[in-house]
Amino acid sequence: MLPEALLQDRDKQAKWHSIPELLQKLHESSHPNSDLSHTHSVLKELSSLLSMEAMSFVTEDRKSAQESTFPITYTFDLFGGVDLLVEILMRPTLTMQKKKPKMNDDLVNDCLSVLYNCCICTEGVTKSLAARDYFVLFLFTLMTNKKTFLQTATLIEDILGVKKAMIQLEGVANLSGLVQSFDQQQLANFCRILSVTVSEPDVGNDDKHTLLAKNAQQKQDSSLSRAEVNQVTLLNIPGFIERLCKLATRKVSEATGASNFLQELEDWYTWLDNALVLDALMQMATEETEHTSTESSNESSLATSTLRHRLPQSMKIVHEIMYKVEVLYVLCVLLMGSHRNQVHKMLAEFRLIPGLNNLFDKLIWRKYTSSNHVVHGQNENCDCSPEISFKIQFLRLLQSFSDHHENKYLLLNSQELNELSAISLKANIPEVEALVNTDRSLVCDGKKGLLTRLLTVMKKEPPDSSFRFWQARAVESFLRGVTSYADQMFLLKRGLLENMLFCIIDSGCKSKDVLQSYFDLLGELMKFNIDAFKRFNMYVSTDNKFQTFMTQINSSLVDSNMLVRCIILSLDRFETQTEDRKVVEVLSECCLLSYLAQVENRLSFLFRLVNIINVQTLTQENVSCLNTSLVVLMLARRRGKLPFYLKALREKEHAEKYPGCLLNNFHNLLRFWQRHYLNRDKDSTCLENSSCIPFSYWNETVSVLLGSDRTSLCAIASYIDEPFMDLDRDLLEGPLLKTRGMILRCWASSLLAPFLFVGEKERLHLSVCPRPHSKEIYIYWTLKYSLLVVCFR
C-alpha cells in the first residue's frame, strides 16, 4: 500500500535490506490463479536473507532472542511477512473449486523454512502461530507428503513447544490414516510431536506442585485433561503401539571401528537441538557417499571416501538413538496414564521387554560410552547428548513398567524365573501369584534377563553418577508393591545390598538425589527380610561405619524416611517371631534394629518427621514423612502405647518453648490426610501393600487421633492446652495465609517481641521469613490470649 519510492528511501535509512519491497512483490505475485513460479523466485530471495540470520542465531552459543537482535526477521514479521506466508500455504484449502490447486513441493518447503527461521530468531512469532489452531491443524495435513514432511514436522514441533493451550489430536483430519501412512522413520519423527501432545504441560510454579494446590485444581476440573484425551486418541489408532514397539526394539548394525568416530561425531553435533536436522544431514551424507564412488582413487580422494563411508554409518547410529528416545518417552507417558493396564497388555504382547534386552549390550549400554558426560539429574529438558538421554529414558521406561504391576517378571528370563521358584520352595513359602501367572513365552531371551543386565552395569557405575539415580529407581520399582521374599533374595544373592551400603557409607557420595534413591531401594530390599538385616550387620561391622550410616540418614530425613519406616515395620514384625532362632539371633546382634528398638530414638524421628512438614508444603515427595510418622503411631496404638507417644510430643513442645504448635500442625496434617487419601484408591492401596497394614487400620487410627473428645487419651486434642486449642483453621490452610502471616510478623516483631519466648535469632528469622511458621502461629495466639487476660484484669 505504501509508494515504492517511499519504501526505497526509508529502506536505505532503516537498513531493511529491501524486505518491504520484496514482500510487496511476493504479495502481488501470489494472488489466486497467478503464476507461482515468480512467487517462488521472490521467496527464494527472501529465504536466503532469513536463513543467514537464522544460522548466525544457531552458531552464537544458542543465545535467546531476547539477548540478540535480528533485524531482518523482525522486519519481515513487522511488514506482515508471516501472515502472508500463512495465507499462501492455506490458500488451496480456501478455494471453492472442486479440483483444488496444487502447490509446488519446493515452494511449500521454502514457506515452511522461512516461518521456522522467523520462529527461532524473532520473539513472539512462534506464539503468534501457536495461537492459530486452524493453522496448526492444517500443518498436520502437509505431513502426508513425504517431500514436505521434515519441514512440516520441524515447524509443528517448534510451535507446540510454546503452545500453552495444547492441541487436541482429535481435531486432526483423518489422524488414524495419517499415522498409518507414515513409514517407520516418519513415525519416529512424529513421536517428537506426540511427546508434547501426550504430556501434561509444566505449570512452571512450585506452588502448583503442592498436594493442597493439586487437590484444589482437581476439584475445579474433574474432566480428563487434553493430554489424557490425546493418549486415548492414540491408543485407538490400529497398530500404533505395535509399530512403536518395533521402532523401540529395531536393531542397528555398527561398522567395526566406528565407536571412536561416533564420540567425535557427538562432540560436534551437540549444538543441534532437533533430530529432524539430522535427517537432512544423513541424506546429504548418503548422497556424498554415492558421489564419491565415481571419483578417482588417489590418496586424497581415498581418505575422503573412507571418511564419507564412515560418516553415514555413525550418523545412522546416533540418528536411531535420537528416535528411540522419543519413542520410549511416548511409551513411558502412556504407561503412566489412565489406561495403563491396556498399554501394559500390548507392550507385553508385542515383546517390548525382550526386544530391549537384545539391544542392551550393543546399543543401550555400550562399553565405549564416555564417562565424563554430565548427566543433569531428573530434569527431562536437560541439554544432554542423545546417548545419555537414551539411557535415562530407557531407565524411566523400566521404572514405569515394573512399578506395582505383575508384568514386572517379564524383565527376567526363564532360568531366572525358575530361580525365584526355587527360593520360595526352599523358604517354604508360596510363590507370588504374579510369578505363577507370567507367560513365559513373553519373557527375556538369552543368558541374562534385563533386570540382571541392569544390575551388572549399575554396580560398575561410579557411586555418585546421576545414572545411579535412575538405575536405583528402576530396580526399586521391581520390588514395590506387596513385599516378595523371593524377589529380595534374588537381588541379595547378586550383592546389591553390599553395593548400596558401600555407596552410602564408603564412597563419599554427596548427591542428595542419588542418596535418596539408595535409601529408598535399600528400604524395599530389606523390608521384613531377616537375611537382609543379617547381611547389613555383617557389612556395618564397626561403630564408625554405623555412625556414618546414621549420619547419612539424619542429614536429610525427607530423603531417608522410607528406609526408617522399613526398619520400624521390620522390627515390629520380628518382635512377634521370637520362636524363630535366626530372628532372635539377628535381633540381639543387629545394631540397626537395636537402635530403633530404643523408644527415645523412635520419638526423636517422630518429632522431626512431624516438624519438617506442614499442609502448605506437602508434596508428592515429602508426604511420605507424614505416612512414616503415622506408621510409628499405628504400631504404638496396636501395642497400647499411643498415649505415651502423644504425651512425649506434648513434653517436647513445652521443652522447645512453643506449646500447641507441633500438635496443632500434626492435627492439620491428619485432617488433610483424610481428604487426600480417602478419595484415592491407588494411593491407599500402595500404603497398604508397602506396610502390610490394612488401610482400614490407617483410616481408623487417623480418626482416633482426630477425635474431638478431650477426655480420650488417644486424641491429639486432649494433649493441647486450652488456650492453644482453637487455632484458626483458615490461618493454617486458607488463601489469606501469606497476608495474615505478614501482618503477624509486623505486629509481633514491632510491638511485643520482647515479651515472647523466642530468642534474638528467632525474632530476626520471623522478620525476614516470607512464609509464616508454626512459631508465628504461636505468637499470634500468645498475643490473643495475653490481650484477653489484660482485658479481664
N, C-alpha and C positions, 0 to 999 in steps of 0.2 A: 504494500500500500504506500510505502514511502518512495519519493522520487529517487531514481537511480543515482543522479548527480549528488544528492544529499548523502546517500549511503556511502558513496565512494569517498567523499570529502571527510565524513565523520570516521570512516574506516581507517584512514591514514592517521588521524589524531588518536583514536582509541586503540589502535592495533588489533582490529578484529579479524585480521587475516582473511578478509573477503568472505567471512562466514555468512553475514546477512545477504550479500549479493548471491552467493551460491544457493542459499536456502530459497531465495526468490526464484531462481532458475529451476530449482527442484520442484517447487510448488507449481510453477507454470507448466512444467513438463509432465506432471503426474496426474493430470485431470483424467477422469474416466474416458476410456477408449483412445487415450493418447498412446504415442509410441514410447514404450517403456525402455527402449534401448538408450534413448537420450537421458531418461531419468537415471538409468544405471550409471552412465558415464559421469553425471554430476555427482551422484552418490559416492562413486569411487574416489573422486577428488576430495570430497569431504572426509571420507573414511581414512584416507592416507594422513590427513592432518590430525584427526582424532586418535588414530592408532599410535602415532608417535608420542602423543601426550600420555596415552594410557601406558605405554611401555616405560616412560620415564617415571610414572607412578609406581609401577611394579618394581623397578630397579632401585628406587630411593628408599631402601630399607623398610618397605611397606608402610610408609608414612600415611597417616589418616588424611582424609580430605580436609579436615579442619586445620591441619598443620601445613598443608601445601596449597598453592594457588594454581588452578588450571584454567586459564582464561579462555582457551579455545572451546572446551566442552561447556564451560559456563555460558559463553556467548551463544553457542549452538542451542542450548536449552532456553536461554533468555529470549531468543528470537523465534521460539516455537518449533525448533527442530525435532524435539522428542515427540511432540503432539503430531507433527506432520508424518513422521515415520510410523507411528501407531496407526494413523489414518491410512497410509499406503498399504501397510500389511493387512489391515482388516477390510480393505475396500472390496475384495471379491465376495465377502460374506454379506455385504450390504446391498448388492445388486438384486434386482427383481427378475433378472433374466433366468430362464430355466437352465441354460448352459452357462455355468459360472466361468468367468475369465480366469485363466491360469497364469500365475506369475512365474517368472524365471527363477529357478532354484538359487542361482548365484545372487540375484537381486534380493531375495528373501534373506539369504545368509548375510549379505552386506548390511541390510537393515538391522538384523539382529545383532551383528557385530558392533555397529555404531551405538546402538542402545546399550549394549553391555559396557562399552568403553565409557559412555556417559555415566553409567551407574557407578563404576569404580572410581571415577575421577571427580564427580560433582555431587556434593551433598544434596540430598533431597530428591534426586531423580528416581532412585530405587523405591523410595516411599511413595512417590507420585504414581509410579507404575503399579505398585502393590495395592494402591487404593482402588484401582480399576479392576474389579473382579471379572468383568466381561472380557478384558484383555488377557488376564492370567488364564482363564478357562480356554480362550481362543488359542493361546500358545500351545496348549496340550494337543490341539488338532494338528499342529505343524510337526509333531513328533512322529506322525505316521509316515513321513517321507524320510528315508534313510539319509538323503543328502543334506537335509536341514536339521537332522536330529541333534547333532552335537551342539550346534549354536543355540538351538531352542532350549535344550536341557540346561546349558550353561546359564542362560538368562533366567529361566524359571527358578533354578536353584538360588541365584542371587536375589531374586525378588522375594521368594518365600523365606529367605534368611532374615528379612526385616519385617515381614508381614505379621503384625500382631494378631489381626483377625485371620486365623488360619483358614486356608482354602478348604472347601468341602469337596472331597473326591466324588461324591455322588453327582455333583454338578458337571463333571467332565463328560462330554458326549461320548457314548459307547466306550466307557473306560475298559470294560472287560475285553472287547475286541481289540482295543489299542494295546493292552498289555499282552494279549495272546499273539499279536502280530510282531512283537519285539523278538529279535534274536537274543542269544544269551548275553552278548556284550551290551546291547541296548538295555536289556532288563537290569543288568548290573549297574549301569549308569542311572537308570530310572530309580534305583534304590537310594541314590543320593537325594533325590527329590522326596521319596517316600519317607526317608528318615526324619524329615522336617514335619511332614503332614501327620505322622502317627505318634509324635512325641508331644507331651503336654508342654505348652510354652513356659519358659522361665519367667517367673514374675519379677525377678530382679530386686526383691525386697525381703530382707531377712525376717521381718515381722510376719510375712505371709507364710513362712515355713513353720511357725509355731503351731502346735496342735489346736490351741484355742482359736487361732485365725482360720485354720483349715476346717474345723468343725463349723464355725460360723459361715464359711463360704459354702459348705455342703448343704447347710440348712437353706441358704438363699437359692441355690441352684441344685436341685436333686436330679435333673435330667443328665443324660450322657453328654460328655464333653465332645467337641468336634474331633479331637484326637481319637476318642473311643469309637465314634461313629465311623471315622475313616478306617480304623482297624477292622471293624465288621465288614465294611465295603470290600476291603482287600481279601478277607477270608472267603467271601462269596464268589471270588473270581475262580473259575475252574482251573485246576492245575497250578495255581500261583505258588503255594507253599512247596509243592514238589519241585518246581523249577528253581526256587531259591535254595532248596537243599542240594540240588545238583550243582548249582553255582558255588555254594559254600564248600563242597567236597571235591570239586574238579581239580585234577592234578595238573601240575605244571612241570614239564621236563626242563632240566637245568644242565646246560653245557658244562663240560669239565673246565675248570679254571675261571669260571665266571664269577665266583664268590667274591674275590678281591675287587674285581671291577665293579661289582654291584655296590660295594661300600663306597667306592669313589663316586658312583652314579648318585647315590643317596646324598652325598655331601654337596653336590652342585645343584640338585633339583629340589632341595628342601624349600626354596622360595616359592615353588609352585603350590597354590592352595586349592587346585581343582584337578581331579582325576581326568576330567574331560580334556584338559590341555594335553595330558599325557597321551590320550588317544591320537591327537593330531601329530604329536612327536613320533609316536610309533609308526604311524602311517608314512611320515616323511622318511624315517629311518629305513623302513622296508623298501620304499621306492629307491633310496640311495643304494641299498644293497643290490637291488636288481640292476641298477645302472652301472655299478662297479664291476659286475661280471662281464661287461663288454669292454672294459678298459684294458690297456696294455699291462703286462705283468712285470714291469720293472720294480726295483726295490721299494721305491716311494709308494707307487700305487698298490703294491702288495701289502705294505704296512697299513695303508689306509683301508684296504679291503678287509684285512683282519679285524681292525677296529670296528668297521661298519658291520661286520658279521656278528661281532660280539654284542654290539650295542642293542640291536633289536631283541636279542635273547635276554639280556639283563633287564632291559626295559619291560619285556613281557612279564618277567617275574614280579617286578615291583608293581606293574600295571595290575596283575592278578591280585596281589596283596591288597592294593588300594580298593579294588572292587569287593573283595571278601570282607573288608572292614565294614562297608556299608550294608552288605547282605547280612552279616552276623548281627549288626546293630538292629536292623528291622526285625529279624527273628527274635532277638532279645526283648525288644519292646512288646512284640506280640505275645511272648511267653509271660510277660508280667501284666498283661491286660485282663479284661473281664472274661475272655473266652480262653483262658489258659489251658483247661483240660482238652479242649478241641485242638488247640495248637500242639500240645504235647503228644496227642494221639497221632497226629500227622507227621510230626518230626520223628517219632519212633518208627512209624510205618515206612517212611522214606529213608531210613537208616542214616540220619544225620550224624549221630554219635560215632558209629563205626567208620563213617567216611572221614570225620575229623581225626579220628585215631590213626588212620592210614596216612594222613598228611602231617602228623605231629612232628616227626623227626626231620622230614625233608623240607617242610615249608613253615610250620608254625613256630617250632623252636629249633632253628638251625644252629649248628655248632659255631658258625663264624659270626654270630650276632655280636656287634660291638658292645662292650660292657660299659663304655664311658658315656653312653647316651643318658641324658637327664630325662627321667620319667616324671611327669607332673601330677603325681598322685591321683586323686579321684576326679580331677577336672576333665569332663568329657570334651571340652573345647580347647584343650591344650594344643600347642603347636609342636606335636611330636612327629618323628619320622613315621612313614607308613608302617614299617615293620613293628615299631613299638605300639602303635595304635592297634595293629592287628592282634598282637599278643594280649593287650588289655581287653579288647573286645571279645576275644576268644574266652578269656577267663570270666568275663562278665556273663557270657552266654552259659558257661558251665555252672556258674553260681545260680543263675535263674532257672536252669534246667533241673538242678538237683534239689533246690530249696523246697522242703516239705512235700515232695512228690515221690510216688512209688517207682516212677521210671528212672530214678537215680541209679538203679542197679544195672542199667544199660551201659554205664561207664566202666563196667568190668567185663572180662571175657569168661568163657565157660569154666575154665580151670579156677579162676578166682571166685566164681560163684560156688563152686564145689568146696573151696577152702572155707568160705563163710558157713556153709552147711556143716562141715567137719568141726568148726569151732563151736557151733551151737550143740552139736551132738556130744562133744567132749565135755561141755559145761552142763549137759543135761537140761538144756532149756529149749523150748520150741523155736523153730525157725520163724523169722519175721514173715508175715503173710505176703508182703510185697515181694520178698525174695522168692517165695514159692510160686507166685503168680507171674514172675518175669518170663517173657517169651524169649527163649534162648536163641532163637533164630535172628533176633534183632540186636544182640549184644556185640561187643567189640570182637574183632578177629585178632589173630597174631598171638605172640608170646606174652604181651602185656596189654592190659586194658588202659583206657585213657586216664583213669584216676592214678594208676601206678606210674604211668609215664610222667604225670604232673608232679607226683611226689619226688620222683628222681631229679627233675630239673629244679624243683623247689629247694631241695637240700644243697644243690650246687650254687644257688643264687646267693650273693652277699647278704648278710642278715638285715642291713638297713636299706636294701634295694626296694624301690617302690613296687617292683613286680611282686615282691613278697606280700604286699598288702592284698593284691588281687588273688594271688595263689592261695594264701591262707583263707581268704573269704570263700573261694571255690571249694576247698577241702572242707571247711566248716559247714557249708551248705549241705554237703553229703551226710553230715552227722545230725543235722537239725531234724526236729520232729520228735516222735517217740524214740527214746533212747534205746539203741540196739547194742548189746554187749558184743555181738559178733563183729559189727562194723568197727567198734572201738578197737577190739583186739587185732583186727585185720591191719589197722593203721599202726597200732602199738608195735606189732611184730616187725614193722618196717622202719622202726626207730624214730617215728615222728615226735613222740613226747620228748625224748632227749634232745632232738634238734631244736624244738621250741624253747626248752629250758636254756640251752646254750645261747640262743638268740636273745633271750630276756636277761640272763644273768651275766654271761661271759663275753658277749660280743661288743658291748658298749653302744648298742643301738640307741639312738636319740629320737628317732622319728615317732611322734605321738600316734599317727595313723597306723604305722606298721606295728607298733607295740600293742595297740588296741586289737588289731587283727590276731596277734599272737595270743593275747589274753582270752579272746572270745573262742578261738579254736581250742586252746588248752582246756577251757571250761567244758566244751562239748566232748572233748576226748576223755576227760577224767570223771565226768558226772556218774555217780553210782558205781564206779568201776574200782574195786578194791585193788586189782592188779596195777592199775594206773597209779594209785596213791603209793603203792609199794615201790614202783619204779621211780616215782618222784622222790621218795625219801632216799633211795639209793644214789640218785644224782645230786640232790641237795644234801650232801653228807657233812657239811661243816656249818658252823654258826655264821661265818662270813657270807657263804652262799645264801643261806636262808635270810639273813638281814638284807642282802642286796635284792633278793626276790621281793621281800615285803616293802622295801623302799620303792621299787618299781610300781608295785600295786598302789601304795599310798600316795605316790606322786600325782596320780590322776585317777581318782576313784570313779569318775564318769566313764573312763575307758576300761577300767578293770572290774567294774561292779558285777558283770556277768560271771566272771570267774569266782568272785566272792560268793555269789549266790549258789554256784555249783558246789563249792566246798561246804557251805552251810547245809544245803539239801542232802549232800552225800553223807555228811557227818550224822545228820538226823536219821537216815536210813541205817547206817552202820551200827548205830547205838541200839537198834532193835534186832540186830543179828548176832547177839553175843554168844549164841550156840555154835557159831562157825569159828573154828580155831584160827584160821587165817585172818578173819576180820578182827578178832580180839588182838592178835599179834600186831597188825598194822595200826590199829587204834592206839596201842600203847607205845608204838615206836615213831609214827609219822609226826614230824614236827609241825606240819601244816595243820593237820587235824587237831593236834593238841593246842595249837594257838587259838583256833576258832572255837574250841570247846570251852575256853575261858569266857565267862559271861561278860566281864568288863571289856574284852576285845570286841565281842559282838555289839555291845552297847555303843562302843566308840564308832564302829562302822555305821550303826543305825543312826546315830546323831548326825554324822557327817552327810549321810545319804539324804536325810530329810532337809538338812540345812542348805544344801548346794543347789536346790531347785525350788521354783515356785510356779504357780499356774501360768504366769505370763511368759516364763522362759522355757516351758516344756516343749520339747520337740520329739520327733520320732527317734532321735539318737539318745536323748537323756531321760526319756520316760522310763527306761529300764531301771534307773535309780529308784524311782517310786515303787516299781514292782519288786525290786530286791528288798527294799525296806518292808514291804508287805509280806514277803516270804518269811523274814525274820519274825514278824509279829504273828503270822499264821502258825508257825511252828511253836512259838511261845504259847499261843492260845490253846493249841492241841495238848500241850503239857500243863495247862492250868497256870501259866506264868505271865499271862498278858498284863495283869495289873502291876506286876513288878517292873516290867519294861516301861509302861506308861509313867509310873511313879519316878523311874530313873530319868526319863526325858524331862519331867517337871523339875526335878532337882538340878538337872543340867542347865535349864533355863535360868533358874534363880542364881546359880553359880556364875552364869555369864551376864547377869545384871539386866536381862530384859525378859521378865516373866510374861508368858502368854504368846510371845511371838512364834516360837518354834511349833508349839502345839496348834495354834491357830493356822499357821501356814500348812501344817500337815492335814488339818481338818479341811481346809480349802482344796488341797490336792486330792483328797479322797472324794470330795464331792464332784470334782472334775472327773476323777477316775470312773465313777459311776456313769456319768453322762457319756464318757468316751467309749468304754468297753461294753456296756450293755447294749449298744447299737452296732457292734461289730463282731460278727460271728467268727471271722477268720482270726482276728486278734485274740479273742477269748480262747479259741482252740489252740493257738500257739502257746498261750500261757499254761494251759492245762497239760499239753504234751511235753513242754520243756521242764515243768516242775513235778509232773506226776501227782499233782494235787487237783482234784475236781474243781472246775470253775465255779460250781455252786458253793464250794467252801471259800473260794476267793470272795465271791459276792457277799456271802453270809458274814465273813469277817469284817469286810468294809462296812456293812450295815450295822454291826455291833459297835464298831469304833465310832460311827457317826450317830449313835443313839443319843436322844435328847434327854434321857433320864440321868440327872446329875447324881443319883444315888448308885448308879451302876459302876462297878469297879473296872469294867471293860470298855467304858465310853470315854472318849477323849475329853468331852465336856466336863466330866467330874474332876479333871485334873487342871482345869484353867480357873484361876481366881475370878471371883465375880466381877470386879471392876474391868477385867480384860476379856470378858466373855462375849460382849456384844459388838465385836469388831464389825465395822460397816462392810458388808459383802460387796457393795458397789465399789468401794475404795480399792478392794483387792482384785476385783475381776471386771469392773465396768470400764466404759470408754473414757471416763474422766480421770483415769489413773494418773497420767502424766501431769495433767493440770493441777490436780489436787496435791500430787507429790511436790510440785514446785512451790505451792502455797505453804505446805507444811514445812518445807526446808527454810523458806524465808522467815516464817513465824518462829520456828524452833531455834534457828541459829541466831536471829537478831534479838529475840526477847528473853527466852528462858533457857538458853543452852547452859548457863552456869548452874542451873538447878537440876540438870538431868544426870542420870547415872551413865554418862559416857565420857570418855577421856578426850584430850585435845585432838588426837588423831581421828577419832570417830567423828567429832564435830566438823573437822576440816573435810572429811570424806563426805559427810552429809551436804555440805555447802557446794560441792562441785559435782556430785554424782548425778547423772541425768535420769536415773530411774530410782523410784523410792524402794528402799529395802525394808526388811522386817523391823529394823530398829526405828525407822521413821514412823512406822505404824505404832510402835510402842510409844514414841514421843507424842504422837497425836493423842493417844488415849490417856497417857500420863497427864498431859495438859488438860484434857477434858475433865478427868477425874479431879485434878487439883483445883480447877476452877469451881467445880461443884462444891468441893469441900469449903473453899473460901466463901462461896455464896451462903452456904448453910451456917457458917460461923458468923 
